[in-house]
Amino acid sequence: MEDYITFTNLIGVRDANLSPYRDARVLRYKSVQKMMDLIYIAKNTSPKLPLQVFQLDEFDGNHFVYSS
């Protein structure tokens, strides 16, 4: 479903920006397909964040102590 939404946004269907001429539409489809391939490759080759990024380290020396 995510690919469908991305494809329709890139092709310009929702904005009624699609050319009425067949040759122009075919060229747009090909260029959007290239962009979709690049997006797919970028998703798969992007570096993954380590799980420690989302956790607090209890042994970290930079604890903030709030006193009133």
N, C-alpha and C positions, 0 to 999 in steps of 0.2 A: 504494500500500500504506500509505503514511503517513496518508493521509486516512481509510482504512478503520479503522486503529487508533485514530485520534483520534475518529472517529465512534462506534465501539463503546464507547470509554471515556466519552464524553460522554453517550451514550444509557443507559449503565448495564447493558449486557447481561452483562458479565463478573461483575458483582456481583449478578446476578439481581434488579435493581432496576427492571425494566420492568413497567409496570402491566398487569394482565390485561384491563383494560377498553379497548375500541377507541378511544373518544373521548380518553381520557387519553394513550394511545399516540400518536395522531395529533397532539395538541398538543405532546407531547414531541418527536416527529419534526420538527415545524415549528420549534420553538425551537432544536433542535440544528442544523437546517439554517441558521438565521440565524447561529448562532455559527460554523459552518463558513465561511459567507460572510465574516464579519468576520475570521476568522483568515486566509483567503485574501487579503483586501484588505490586511490588516496586513503580510503577507509581501511583497506586491508594492510597497507604498508605503514600506516601511522604508528608511532611508538606508543606503547601501552604504559600508562602510569602505574607505578608500584602501589600495592595496597596500603603501604605504610603512609602514603600521602594523606589518606583519609582517616588516620587514627592518631590519637595523641600518644606521645611517648612519655611514659611515667618516669623514665630515667633522664629526661632532658633537664639540664640545669637551669634553664631559663623560665622557671615558674614564676608566675605573678601572684603575689600575696596581697590581698586587699584587706586592710584593717580600717576599722571605723573609729 
